[in-house]
């Protein structure tokens, strides 16, 4: 089935069924809530749609519509402790003269009064407009798009790649340019929020008094990020396909192991995971399959864009072994990044894919980064370099996959590379391409001269690198049968609320020819 996730146990299926019932957001209800029923509900404070609207995970016949009622967003939301009926409407035109679906969803306090409507029976490859109404208040209008027909093989798919948006490091100005480029969807591969404490020296200041640990604290942090006008506008104009990395919870965490286990007990960190995952679900346009089960959330999943592209979205945090700290330890064959079940799901999906392009969303870099200038190796152990045996096995699999391309975040740099069969052998085969997208704002307006002094000496030791840069921005891809044309879009500043965008570089991946070339 299009849009399927990984394997789900019987117990998990029962939980998801219960979660979907709790959400009450099924698209089967087709009538507006009667006026008499609206009048009988508790009056709502003004500004319930302060966090805007969003959509996500497009299918050929479906889309997820999202909003969260939060009139006082930085103080837990400010909603009454009761269920609120929210009307939703989807149409073929922005004035809603051609309605397609209508219904009523229940915004429940136990889920932060978030709304996730999984609308089905839509037409493939179509643009739709949607909106919500609650307590006599009307939301902003959103625009979204379904995936192409399952059997379509031509045309163009435009995708934007984004990650790493630190509120304190700058404004989210790259989204203003992304909006102008009008992608069919946005792939966001992690670090949607940062858990860091408020800083007096930042461009903007995090809410609160410290790192978030409780559900209310995480809700407040997500709400703050959602109020960025450029991010809000982008969410309202294209569907997002999202996954998380580490900063949505705690820097460099692995499974149920925090960055600093001497300061966070296991039980305390499990409670933090539970709060963080719930707040993540409450603020993301994802399906009921992602309703958290305590300290666990199902996020790896697969989306199809006709026969043109298959997108496998990974989860490289929940199932990984703890990070090692040495080159020798990184070659331990027992280490895993994906866990056995997710790895089997990924490999099976790649081996049996009918798609022209097999795309992978990986939160952390897959290609090698050798930090040691000259002989020897020095790796980032939090990335795939710290899991050598599993990464090399995946590279071997990619040799037999049609047109594999990996899309990544995390680094706060543009790092575009060939994927190699064996990084210990510079002459080994190229098996694919990887685009590590730069950050939306993290690291701020970087000192370019200092960056090149640090990184240029490493280039000879990493001959698979094709482009290395430290500007803020995102990557834009036009995907066709014959190739993928990529643009590195950057802005001149994130320290001001407006910025000047430009194309830093253009690259191309040719169908049937592994690797990437600068145009």
C-alpha positions in Angstrom: 0.0 0.0 0.0 1.2 3.5 -0.8 2.6 5.3 2.2 3.0 2.1 4.3 5.2 2.2 7.4 7.5 -0.6 8.6 6.2 -3.8 10.1 3.7 -3.2 13.0 3.1 -5.8 15.7 -0.4 -7.0 16.8 -0.1 -5.0 20.0 1.0 -2.0 18.1 -1.9 -2.3 15.7 -4.4 -2.4 18.6 -2.7 0.8 20.0 -2.9 2.6 16.7 -6.6 1.7 16.3 -7.2 3.1 19.8 -5.1 6.2 18.9 -7.1 6.8 15.8 -10.3 6.6 17.7 -9.0 9.0 20.3 -8.1 11.5 17.6 -11.5 11.4 16.1 -10.2 12.9 12.9 -11.4 10.4 10.4 -12.4 11.9 7.1 -15.7 10.0 7.0 -17.7 12.8 8.7 -19.0 14.8 5.9 -21.1 17.5 7.5 -20.4 20.8 9.2 -21.1 20.8 12.9 -24.6 22.1 13.4 -24.9 25.7 14.6 -26.9 24.6 17.7 -24.1 22.2 18.7 -21.5 24.9 18.2 -23.4 27.3 20.4 -23.6 24.7 23.2 -19.8 24.3 23.4 -17.6 26.2 25.8 -16.7 29.6 24.3 -13.1 29.7 23.2 -10.5 32.4 23.8 -9.5 34.5 20.8 -6.6 33.5 18.6 -7.0 29.7 18.7 -5.3 29.3 15.3 -2.1 31.1 16.4 0.1 28.2 15.2 -1.3 28.2 11.7 -2.0 25.2 9.6 0.0 22.5 7.8 -0.3 19.3 5.7 1.9 16.3 5.2 2.7 12.8 4.0 1.0 13.1 0.6 -0.5 9.9 -0.9 -2.1 9.6 -4.4 -5.5 9.7 -2.8 -4.8 11.3 0.6 -3.2 14.0 2.7 -2.9 14.8 6.4 -4.2 18.2 7.5 -3.0 19.7 10.7 -3.6 22.5 13.2 -3.4 22.9 17.0 -5.7 25.2 19.0 -3.4 27.4 21.1 -4.6 30.9 22.0 -1.7 31.2 24.6 1.0 29.2 22.8 3.9 29.9 25.1 2.0 28.8 28.2 0.8 25.3 27.4 -1.7 26.5 24.8 -4.3 28.3 26.9 -7.2 26.0 26.0 -10.0 24.9 28.4 -9.6 21.3 29.6 -12.3 19.9 27.4 -12.8 18.4 24.0 -13.4 20.9 21.2 -15.1 20.1 17.9 -13.1 21.5 14.9 -14.7 21.7 11.5 -12.4 21.2 8.5 -13.0 21.8 4.8 -11.0 20.9 1.7 -11.7 22.4 -1.8 -10.4 22.5 -5.3 -10.1 26.3 -5.2 -8.8 28.8 -2.6 -12.2 30.5 -2.3 -13.8 27.2 -1.4 -16.5 27.4 -4.1 -15.7 23.8 -5.2 -15.7 21.9 -1.9 -14.4 18.3 -2.0 -14.5 17.1 1.6 -15.8 18.4 4.9 -15.9 16.9 8.4 -15.5 17.4 12.1 -12.4 16.5 14.2 -12.1 16.4 17.9 -9.3 18.4 19.4 -8.6 16.7 22.7 -6.7 18.2 25.7 -4.7 15.0 26.2 -3.1 15.6 22.7 -2.6 19.4 23.2 -5.8 20.2 21.3 -3.9 19.2 18.1 -5.9 18.0 15.0 -4.7 15.5 12.5 -7.2 14.8 9.7 -6.3 12.0 7.3 -8.3 12.9 4.3 -8.8 10.1 1.7 -10.6 9.6 -1.6 -8.8 12.5 -3.3 -7.5 12.7 -6.8 -3.8 12.1 -7.5 -1.4 14.9 -8.4 -3.9 17.6 -7.5 -3.6 20.9 -5.6 -6.2 21.5 -2.9 -7.0 24.2 -0.3 -8.1 23.6 3.2 -9.1 25.4 6.4 -10.5 24.8 9.9 -13.1 26.5 12.1 -13.5 26.4 15.8 -15.6 28.5 18.2 -16.6 30.8 15.4 -13.0 31.4 14.5 -11.6 30.7 11.0 -8.0 29.4 10.5 -5.7 30.7 7.8 -6.1 28.9 4.5 -3.6 26.2 3.6 -2.6 24.8 0.2 -1.5 21.2 -0.3 -1.0 18.6 -3.0 -1.5 14.9 -3.4 1.2 12.5 -4.8 1.0 11.5 -8.5 -1.0 8.5 -9.7 0.6 5.2 -8.6 1.2 4.2 -12.2 2.5 7.5 -13.5 6.1 7.5 -14.6 6.8 10.8 -16.2 6.5 14.5 -15.3 8.5 16.4 -12.8 8.6 16.2 -9.0 10.0 19.3 -7.2 11.3 18.6 -3.6 12.9 20.9 -1.1 15.3 19.6 1.5 15.5 21.3 4.9 16.9 20.7 8.3 18.4 22.3 11.5 16.5 25.5 12.3 17.9 26.9 15.6 15.6 29.8 16.8 18.4 31.5 18.6 20.9 31.4 15.7 18.7 33.4 13.3 15.4 33.9 11.5 14.2 31.2 9.2 14.6 33.4 6.1 15.4 30.5 3.7 11.8 29.5 3.8 10.8 32.8 2.1 12.8 31.8 -1.0 11.6 28.2 -0.7 8.0 29.5 -0.9 8.8 31.3 -4.1 10.2 28.1 -5.6 6.9 26.3 -5.0 8.0 22.7 -4.3 5.6 19.9 -4.4 6.7 18.9 -0.9 9.3 19.6 1.7 11.5 16.8 3.1 12.5 17.9 6.6 15.2 15.6 8.0 15.6 16.7 11.6 16.3 19.3 14.3 13.0 21.1 13.9 13.5 22.6 17.4 16.5 22.9 19.6 16.4 21.9 23.3 19.1 24.4 24.3 18.6 26.9 27.2 17.7 30.5 26.5 20.7 32.6 25.4 21.1 36.3 26.0 23.5 36.6 23.0 21.3 34.9 20.4 19.6 36.6 17.5 16.3 35.5 19.1 15.8 34.0 22.6 14.3 30.7 23.4 11.2 30.8 25.6 11.3 29.4 29.2 14.2 29.3 31.7 16.0 26.2 30.7 15.9 23.0 28.5 12.5 21.4 28.1 11.9 18.2 30.0 8.1 18.1 30.6 5.3 17.9 28.1 4.2 21.5 28.7 7.8 22.7 28.2 8.2 20.9 24.9 4.8 22.2 23.8 5.9 25.7 24.5 9.2 25.3 22.6 7.4 23.8 19.5 4.8 26.6 19.7 7.6 29.2 19.7 9.1 27.8 16.5 5.7 27.5 14.8 5.3 31.3 15.2 8.2 32.1 12.8 6.3 33.7 9.9 8.4 32.2 7.1 8.1 28.7 8.5 4.4 29.2 9.0 3.9 30.4 5.4 5.8 27.4 4.0 3.8 24.9 6.1 0.6 26.6 4.8 1.7 26.2 1.1 3.1 22.7 0.7 3.0 19.4 2.4 5.9 18.4 4.6 7.4 14.9 5.1 9.2 15.1 8.4 11.5 13.1 10.6 13.4 14.0 13.8 17.1 13.9 14.7 18.5 14.5 18.2 17.7 18.1 19.2 13.9 17.4 19.2 14.8 15.6 22.4 18.4 15.8 23.6 21.7 16.3 21.8 23.3 13.1 20.5 20.9 10.7 22.3 20.8 7.1 21.2 17.7 5.0 21.8 17.0 5.4 25.5 20.5 6.7 26.3 20.9 10.4 26.8 24.0 12.5 26.0 24.8 12.8 29.7 23.7 9.6 31.5 25.5 10.8 34.6 23.1 13.7 34.8 19.9 12.0 33.5 18.8 8.7 35.0 17.2 6.1 32.7 13.8 6.7 34.2 14.1 10.5 33.9 15.2 10.2 30.3 12.4 7.8 29.4 10.0 10.4 30.8 11.7 13.1 28.7 11.4 10.9 25.6 7.7 10.3 26.3 7.1 14.1 26.6 9.3 15.0 23.6 7.7 12.5 21.3 4.2 13.4 22.2 4.9 17.1 21.6 6.5 16.2 18.3 3.4 14.3 17.2 1.2 17.1 18.4 3.0 19.7 16.2 3.7 17.6 13.0 1.4 16.8 10.1 1.7 13.0 10.4 -0.8 10.1 10.5 -2.2 8.2 13.5 0.5 5.6 12.9 2.8 8.1 14.6 0.8 8.4 17.8 3.5 7.8 20.4 3.4 4.7 22.6 5.2 6.1 25.7 8.9 6.6 24.9 8.5 5.2 21.4 7.1 6.6 18.1 6.8 5.0 14.7 8.4 7.3 12.2 10.2 5.3 9.6 7.9 5.0 6.6 7.7 4.9 2.9 6.0 7.3 0.4 5.5 6.7 -3.3 5.5 9.3 -6.0 4.2 7.3 -8.9 6.8 5.1 -10.6 9.1 8.1 -10.6 10.3 8.0 -7.0 10.1 6.0 -3.8 11.1 7.8 -0.6 12.2 5.8 2.4 12.3 8.0 5.5 14.6 6.6 8.2 14.7 6.9 11.9 18.4 7.0 12.9 17.8 7.8 16.6 15.5 5.3 18.3 17.1 2.0 17.3 20.8 2.8 17.2 23.5 1.5 19.4 25.2 4.0 21.7 27.9 6.0 20.0 31.5 4.8 20.3 34.5 7.0 20.7 37.3 5.4 18.7 38.1 4.2 15.2 38.6 0.6 16.4 35.2 0.6 18.2 33.4 2.0 15.2 34.2 -1.2 13.3 32.4 -3.4 15.8 30.0 -5.5 13.7 27.4 -5.6 16.5 26.8 -1.9 16.2 23.6 -0.8 14.5 22.2 2.5 13.3 18.8 1.2 12.2 18.1 -1.8 14.3 17.3 -5.2 12.7 13.7 -4.6 11.9 14.1 -1.2 10.2 17.2 -2.4 8.3 15.3 -5.4 6.9 12.4 -3.0 6.0 14.8 -0.6 4.2 16.7 -3.3 2.3 13.5 -5.0 1.2 12.0 -1.8 0.0 15.1 -1.0 -2.0 15.4 -4.4 -3.5 11.8 -4.6 -4.7 11.2 -1.0 -5.6 9.4 -0.3 -8.9 10.6 3.3 -8.9 13.0 5.1 -11.2 14.6 6.9 -8.3 15.1 5.3 -4.8 15.4 8.2 -2.4 16.4 7.8 1.3 15.9 10.5 4.0 18.7 9.9 6.5 19.0 12.4 9.4 22.8 12.0 9.7 25.5 11.8 7.0 26.1 8.5 5.3 29.2 9.3 3.2 32.5 9.3 5.0 33.9 12.4 6.7 37.6 12.0 7.4 38.6 14.8 9.7 42.3 13.8 9.9 44.5 15.7 7.5 47.0 13.3 6.1 47.4 9.6 6.9 44.9 7.9 9.3 41.2 8.4 9.9 39.2 10.5 12.3 35.4 10.2 12.1 32.2 11.8 13.4 31.1 8.9 15.6 27.5 10.1 15.8 27.1 9.8 12.0 27.2 6.7 9.9 31.0 6.7 10.2 30.5 5.5 13.7 28.7 2.4 12.4 31.1 1.2 9.8 30.0 -2.4 9.3 26.3 -1.6 8.8 27.1 1.4 6.6 29.4 -0.7 4.4 26.8 -3.4 4.1 24.3 -0.8 3.0 26.7 0.5 0.4 27.0 -3.0 -0.9 23.2 -3.2 -1.2 23.1 0.1 -3.1 25.2 -1.4 -5.9 22.1 -3.4 -6.8 19.5 -0.6 -6.4 18.2 1.6 -9.2 19.3 5.2 -8.9 19.8 5.5 -5.1 20.0 9.1 -3.7 20.3 10.0 0.0 19.1 13.2 1.5 20.5 14.3 4.8 20.8 17.1 7.4 22.6 17.5 10.7 25.9 19.0 9.6 24.9 22.7 9.2 26.9 22.5 6.0 26.3 21.7 2.4 28.2 18.5 1.9 27.5 16.8 -1.4 29.2 13.5 -2.1 29.5 10.3 -4.1 28.5 7.3 -2.1 31.3 4.7 -2.4 31.4 1.0 -2.1 34.4 1.1 0.2 35.8 4.4 1.6 39.0 2.6 2.5 39.6 2.2 -1.2 39.4 5.5 -3.2 39.2 3.5 -6.4 36.1 1.5 -5.3 32.9 1.9 -7.2 30.5 4.8 -6.8 27.1 3.4 -5.8 25.0 6.5 -5.3 24.8 10.2 -4.4 24.2 12.0 -1.1 23.1 15.6 -0.6 23.7 16.9 2.9 21.6 20.0 3.1 22.8 23.0 4.9 20.9 24.4 7.9 18.0 26.8 7.8 19.6 28.9 10.6 21.8 26.8 12.8 25.3 28.2 13.1 24.0 31.6 12.0 25.9 33.7 9.5 29.1 31.7 9.5 32.6 33.2 9.0 33.3 31.8 5.6 37.1 32.5 5.7 37.4 30.6 9.0 35.3 27.8 7.6 37.6 27.3 4.6 40.7 27.5 6.7 39.4 24.6 8.8 37.8 22.5 6.1 39.8 23.0 2.8 42.8 21.0 4.1 40.5 18.0 4.5 39.3 17.9 0.9 42.3 15.8 -0.4 41.5 13.1 2.2 37.8 13.0 1.1 37.9 12.8 -2.7 34.3 11.7 -2.8 33.2 15.2 -1.7 31.9 17.2 -4.7 30.8 20.4 -2.9 31.4 21.9 0.5 29.9 25.2 1.8 28.8 26.9 5.0 26.1 29.3 3.9 22.6 29.0 5.3 19.8 27.8 3.1 18.3 24.6 1.7 18.5 22.4 -1.4 15.9 22.2 -4.3 15.5 19.2 -6.5 13.7 18.8 -9.9 13.3 15.0 -10.3 12.6 13.6 -13.8 13.1 10.2 -15.4 16.4 11.2 -17.0 17.9 12.9 -14.0 17.8 15.0 -10.9 18.7 18.7 -11.2 19.7 20.1 -7.8 20.2 23.7 -6.7 21.9 24.8 -3.5 19.8 27.8 -2.5 21.4 30.1 0.1 20.6 33.5 1.7 23.0 36.3 2.6 21.9 36.5 6.2 19.7 34.9 8.9 20.4 37.7 11.4 17.7 39.9 9.8 14.0 39.2 9.1 14.5 39.5 5.4 17.4 38.2 3.2 18.6 38.0 -0.4 18.5 34.5 -1.9 20.8 33.2 -4.6 21.8 29.9 -6.2 25.2 28.9 -4.9 25.6 25.9 -7.1 23.8 23.6 -9.5 24.4 19.8 -9.7 23.0 16.9 -11.5 22.5 13.2 -11.0 22.1 11.3 -14.3 19.7 8.3 -14.3 21.7 5.1 -14.6 25.0 6.8 -13.7 25.7 6.6 -9.9 27.1 9.7 -8.3 26.7 13.5 -8.7 28.4 16.1 -10.8 28.6 19.9 -10.4 27.1 21.5 -13.5 
